[in-house]
């Protein structure tokens, strides 16, 4: 939701497992632990995306992640 409010489309899983809450099988196959396999973020970039859109994501993502981490620390 935080990224939606910033007009950033992202997913926590692969495109073929939309809605599946299980950890990423690809990240597991790479030997990554739970923290990484459950915390992945998928961003898809294609030729239709502009440099300005990519810059917006690169600028907006770090503060959004910081807010989410603060929220998680507060309510965990």
Residue pairs with C-beta under 8 A, 6 or more apart in sequence:
2 64
2 67
2 68
3 9
3 10
3 60
3 61
3 64
6 56
6 60
6 64
7 56
8 43
8 56
8 57
8 60
8 61
8 64
9 43
9 44
10 41
10 42
10 43
11 18
11 41
11 42
12 40
12 41
12 42
13 19
13 20
13 22
13 24
13 40
13 42
14 24
14 25
14 26
14 42
15 42
15 44
17 24
17 25
23 34
23 37
23 38
24 37
24 40
27 36
27 37
27 40
28 37
43 57
45 54
